[in-house]
């Protein structure tokens, strides 16, 4: 890495998610920042499942970019090709920059992430699915990871009379390096909510309907168990968004689509090009980690611009999670403490307000505190 002595060098941030807005805002005072993002608003996906069951949350999770930058700019466009530091946008515009930060994140099935670039369209889809879900008596969720468990908890908290089942080919819930006692506590709470777990056997056939549609059906697992439901959702299938990389940058993609990075989150052999958040190979996914990546890369770029301070190395964080099961339930573990977080702690830290204030403040948007029940 070399230090740039130029006054206000240019920084291109590709993607306006958790990591992207963090980088852009942190460098706005020291660089000429351009953030490119196809959506017309920042989407706080952490609370998307809450907004599904409680649509009054929708205005709280779609936050405008208008107040993010005082000096730089947010361009509503999409990067279609990036080779070296030369970037081609869907509009045909080309952008060159001294520093490029790749922060395009990952895709995930609706409703955990919105698949619309237009806020009004996204709102309508969540509201329509909410109405459909309200009319269903039996719900099937495919995937017993964090998203599947949280979705089940949100539905059960909003409609305790519904019959909810979670199915997964895995033999236990919540894959990853989490403590057995965390899984045990989550299974206990799921049982109290009346949520059925069907684990360890794949489905013989996929549900015949489209996810999120109201259409009664039944499917069988390979073990022979029948699952009947009126509606189903897919809670698996994360995919890093890196298909715009070409040339030498494309060669740094892993077979799964993640991007190789150095200990400074820089692409190997590509000075001044960084990757952060869900697309960074070897680093766990998640909003919190993406935000921390953004802080680290912004600090390193600032050091390279000003020549002051030391470069910071990224650390792969040990497993940690705060998993709400509705506003008042859930469990979690932190690497810095032995005891698990129980329902009361999870509700206080995350479950009731979903930590919206952190990014509302970062986006410069004043948000009223969510009403606590």
PyMOL commands that set and color helices and strands:
alter all, ss='L'
color gray80, all
select helices_A, chain A and resi 18-27+45-53+55-61+119-135+146-158+180-192+247-250+277-279+287-306+343-351+356-362
alter helices_A, ss='H'
color red, helices_A
select strands_A, chain A and resi 10-14+32-36+42-43+62-63+73-75+79-83+86-89+94-96+99-102+106-107+138-142+163-168+196-199+217-220+226-229+231-234+239-240+273-275+321-324+330-333
alter strands_A, ss='S'
color yellow, strands_A
deselect
rebuild
show_as cartoon
